[in-house]
Amino acid sequence: MTSNPTPKKRKLRKSEIPFSFLPIGNPPAVGAYLCFLFGLIPSFGVILGPFAALLGIFGFLKARKMDPPIGLGHGFVCMVFGPFQFVCHTLGLYLLLGR
């Protein structure tokens, strides 16, 4: 009868330990994420939506060059939803104030 060896504990790499929602080390992705979050406040999305999209593009491109891609998801989400946020807030303000 053979005994099964006990599995060794795996060392956690720094990238596997979540400690913050902000992608520390990628300033454009941090800026895009914060612009997107504060743009959720009604009528702020008109101003902050385009900034979130622009910073999201820069953050996404910077994250693709990094070895562990820090901020890749933040940059992508802001790049996609920043213009959507701008359109929705602009349309909402038009419907509330424009008629």
C-alpha positions as CSV (number, residue, x, y, z in Angstrom):
1,M,0.0,0.0,0.0
2,T,1.4,3.4,-1.0
3,S,0.7,6.6,0.7
4,N,-0.2,9.7,-1.1
5,P,2.3,12.5,-0.5
6,T,0.9,15.6,1.0
7,P,0.6,18.4,-1.6
8,K,3.0,21.3,-1.1
9,K,1.7,24.7,-0.3
10,R,1.9,27.0,-3.3
11,K,3.6,30.4,-2.8
12,L,1.3,33.3,-3.5
13,R,2.7,35.8,-6.0
14,K,2.2,39.5,-5.4
15,S,-0.3,39.7,-8.3
16,E,-2.5,37.0,-6.8
17,I,-3.2,38.9,-3.5
18,P,-6.0,41.4,-3.9
19,F,-5.4,44.4,-1.7
20,S,-7.1,47.3,-3.6
21,F,-9.6,47.9,-6.3
22,L,-7.4,50.6,-7.9
23,P,-4.7,49.4,-10.3
24,I,-1.7,50.8,-8.4
25,G,1.2,51.2,-10.9
26,N,-0.9,52.3,-13.8
27,P,-1.9,56.0,-13.3
28,P,-4.0,56.4,-16.5
29,A,-6.1,53.4,-15.5
30,V,-6.6,54.8,-12.0
31,G,-7.7,58.1,-13.5
32,A,-10.0,56.5,-15.9
33,Y,-11.6,54.4,-13.2
34,L,-12.1,57.4,-10.9
35,C,-13.5,59.5,-13.7
36,F,-15.9,56.7,-14.6
37,L,-17.1,56.3,-11.0
38,F,-17.6,60.0,-10.3
39,G,-19.3,60.3,-13.7
40,L,-22.1,58.1,-12.5
41,I,-23.3,61.1,-10.5
42,P,-26.1,62.6,-12.6
43,S,-24.9,65.2,-15.1
44,F,-21.2,64.7,-14.2
45,G,-21.1,62.0,-16.8
46,V,-21.3,64.7,-19.6
47,I,-17.9,66.1,-18.5
48,L,-16.2,63.0,-17.1
49,G,-17.3,60.4,-19.6
50,P,-15.0,61.5,-22.4
51,F,-12.1,61.8,-19.9
52,A,-12.8,58.3,-18.7
53,A,-12.7,57.0,-22.3
54,L,-9.5,58.8,-23.2
55,L,-7.7,57.8,-20.0
56,G,-9.1,54.3,-20.5
57,I,-7.4,54.0,-23.8
58,F,-4.0,55.1,-22.4
59,G,-4.4,52.8,-19.4
60,F,-5.3,49.9,-21.6
61,L,-2.3,50.4,-23.8
62,K,0.0,50.8,-20.9
63,A,-1.3,47.7,-19.2
64,R,-0.7,45.6,-22.3
65,K,3.0,46.5,-22.1
66,M,3.3,45.5,-18.4
67,D,4.4,42.0,-17.4
68,P,1.5,41.4,-15.0
69,P,-1.1,43.5,-16.9
70,I,-2.2,45.8,-14.1
71,G,-5.3,47.8,-14.9
72,L,-6.1,46.0,-18.1
73,G,-9.8,45.5,-17.2
74,H,-10.2,49.0,-15.7
75,G,-8.9,50.5,-18.9
76,F,-11.0,48.4,-21.2
77,V,-14.3,49.0,-19.2
78,C,-13.7,52.8,-19.1
79,M,-12.8,52.8,-22.8
80,V,-16.1,51.1,-23.7
81,F,-18.5,52.6,-21.1
82,G,-17.1,56.2,-21.0
83,P,-18.7,57.2,-24.3
84,F,-21.9,55.3,-23.3
85,Q,-22.0,57.3,-20.1
86,F,-21.5,60.6,-22.0
87,V,-24.4,59.7,-24.4
88,C,-26.8,58.6,-21.7
89,H,-26.1,61.7,-19.5
90,T,-26.4,64.1,-22.5
91,L,-29.7,62.5,-23.6
92,G,-31.0,62.6,-20.0
93,L,-30.2,66.3,-19.7
94,Y,-31.7,67.0,-23.1
95,L,-34.9,65.3,-22.1
96,L,-35.1,67.0,-18.7
97,L,-34.1,70.5,-19.8
98,G,-34.3,70.8,-23.6
99,R,-37.9,70.5,-24.5
